[in-house]
Structures are given as structure tokens and as C-alpha cells.
Amino acid sequence: MPPMPAACPFRGLRLLALALLLVSGGALMAALYAEFALGLEPCVLCLYERGPWVLAALLCAIAFQPGLDASWRRRLLGLCALAFFGNALLAGFHIGVEQHWWAGTDACGPTAAGPGVGSLGDLRAAMSAPAPATARCDTPSWTFHGLTLAGLNLILSLILGGVTGWRVLRRDDSHPI
């Protein structure tokens, strides 16, 4: 009779941590690819939105460790869910700036109306000012049928935050994911 296979080491919350680590790393790689290979210049909000992905990847890398207690793994993944929801809030704010529902931060640069020009001196000052280091937050660098990268980030962050939060709050660890 063949020997019984050992229990799969990639089950439950550990498998979820691995999956989220791969997705978070993939999202960061996609952002870098869009920036450096496709030439899409990120605005300051786009750069801020990368932070929760880095945090989620770090938390998931720790949660994936084989010797980690299940309660700590659950806590780390809970923090990961909060990072995803925080990123969804940031992406939602970014969408509002893109849609001109509200103004962006001071780091976003001038609004779509541009700086106020009241005199010839103001016009000279505006023209001689250096170009901003990053793209403007209210002008999306990429759209697909009205969906921007901030919109994709919002959707993905909400889905991952919801799935992760739901799984962490479940007490049944017999589920494969």
C-alpha cells in the first residue's frame, strides 16, 4: 500500500498569505512596468497608492512563514485587509480628484484651471516656474472606457480587502484558502 501523503503545507491562512503576497508583488510590478516600460508618468497620489501594496506584501511575507502561530498569522492578515481598505480610500480620493469633484493635495500641483494670472508679472512668473516633478493628479495618464488606474486600484483593493477580511474573521481553518 502506498504511503499516505503528508498534509499540504500550503493550506488555509498560509495559502492566502502566499496568494496575497504574489498579487501585491504583481500589482507593484505592474505599476513599475507602466511607469518605466510604457512611459506613464505617475502623479503623487499614484506614488502614495503604492505604499499600501508594499505594506501588504511585507505583512504577507511575514504571515507566510512556516513556523508562525496561527493567531499571529490571522492578525497579520487582518492588518493586510486594513491596508487594502486604506488603499481603496486613497484610490477613491484620487478618483474624486481626477473627476474634479474636489481638489487634490498641495503636492498634486495646480488644479486644471491652472494658477491665477492677474497681471503680466503673474504670467511671466507662471511661465518661468519649473515644470512639476510628477504628473498632475487631476489628469489620468491612462483610461480604458472611463476606467483609470486609480479606478482599477480601487476595485482590486476592495476585492482583496473584502476577501482577506472575510477569511480572517472566519474561525473555520479547515477551508483550503
Secondary structure, 3 states (H helix, E strand, C coil): CCCCCCCCCCCHHHHHHHHHHHHHHHHHHHHHHHHHCCCCCCEHHHHHCHHHHHHHHHHHHHHCCCCCCHHHHHHHHHHHHHHHHHHHHHHHHHHHHHCCCCCCCHHHCCCCCCCCCCCHHHHHHHHHCCCCCCECCCCCCCEECCEEHHHHHHHHHHHHHHHHHHHHHCCCCCCCC
